[in-house]
Amino acid sequence: MTSFDKALELILRRIKPLAAERVDTLESIGRVTAEDTMAPCDLPVFDNSAMDGYAVRAEDCEIAALVIDGFIPAGREKLPQLKPGTAIRIMTGAPVPQYADAVIPLEDVEDTSGHIHPLKAVNRGQHIRRAGEDIKQGTKIIPGGTFIGSPEMNLLVAMGLTSVRAHKKPVVAILATGDELVPLGSLLSRGKIVDSNSAMLAAAVTNAGATPVMLGIARDNRESLREKLAIGLQTDALITAAGVSVGDFDLVREVLAALGAEEVFWGIDMKPGKAAAFSWLDGKPVFSLPGNPVSAFVTFEELVRPALLSMGGRRAVMRPLVAAVLQEPLRKKPGRVLFARVKVKVQVGKLLVWSSGPQDTGRQSSLLQTDAMAVLAADRTSFDAGEEIRVHILADSFCMIGIDEGLRELSLALEPEGVTELAH
């Protein structure tokens, strides 16, 4: 069997980011930048008020009272000039007038009969956002390989950038196989089960920044498989579920070979997921996952997700691998890396982990309690309570961890010991 580390290396070595294209900024959400984005202007663009209040000269505030001489709302283009001994009413975000070097908040003045009386000492520069104090023109604001989420979108638009070069999102075909499978909504008879893998993998593909295409169900015969696989190979990548073991009807590898696929590996020293295979056909990756839903979930997370992120242009593609303290004994058979499903809690600056339930792959419900994957070495059989182990944190679990009262110390507990960076 191929070792897990070698399998991941063989996959990522072949994967390259999809081509880049220039897209409208508002259409780029969920994509990955293909080049560094430089600031075309300062941010803020102009000196502006950080408070509702009065624009003044700090030195004038030693005078008993300042005459109110004008008003500047946000959006005003033509500005009054600040005269000595006066104050101009100003709103948050409005441009600061010439000669003003401070803003006094409304709550820090007494306003009487057209005059203001400062109630506190006024310091030069207070409550003024200076042009470029956040970002200077010409500086790098978003590195290439960055996922465009809401903070990145905010900055791109604030800078007035109407387009951005981004990688294409991978289109990924998903094919379930098996005579026992029926689509969602079908009436179940004895021996039939609903195809849940396709929906689960489609959700996982979407969360990995790609676009899923569900091909339906291929039956356990060569003709059905060949027809469905040929359609799937028109996309950027193909995922199959089931049909890759050694049973009489496990025909996926045979049919892929007949179509001309190069099988890079079959069989990995990981549990669950031993029967997973990876093939290459016409420059496209084909991931053949086990049919058991838990095994399919784990192999997707550990092998397919990094590849899809890389295809989409990401450079950091691995989940954080962090230290955690085991709270109960765990046992395993030797010979394969065990990806144990565990629950996570933060306490006194440490990550504490427990098993999320029985680890046999028939327990689909255990995935609902899984915050992370404990990566347990192939050559060991037992792990004791109190022992430090390594876990892959799953993205959604951060929300659950954050509810814990130990959130203040989360940064101490989650310092990755090495997030894989792919240099493209």
Buried (B, 14 or more C-beta within 10 A) or exposed (E): BBBBEEBBEBBBEBBEBBEBEEBEBEEBBBBBBBEEBEBEBBBBBEBBBBBBBBBBBBEBBEBEBBEBBBEBEEEBEEBBEBBEEBBBBBBBBBBBBEBBBBBBBEEBBEEEEEBBEBEEEBEEEBBBBEBBEBBEBEEEBBEBBBBBEEEBBEBBEBBEBEBBBBBBBBBBBBBBBBBBBBEEEEEEEEEEEBBBBBBBBBEBBBEBBBBBBBBEBBBBEEEBBBBBBEBBBEBBBBBBBBBBBEEEBBBBBEBBEEBEBEBBBBBBBBBBBBBBBBBBBEEBBBBBBBBBBBBBBBBBBBBBBBBBBBBBBBBBBBBBBBBBBBBEEBEBEEEBBBBBBBBBBBBEEBBBBBBBBEBEBEBEEBBEBBBBBBBBBBEEEEBEEEEEBBBBBBEEBBEBBEEBEBEEBBEEBBEBEEEBEBEE
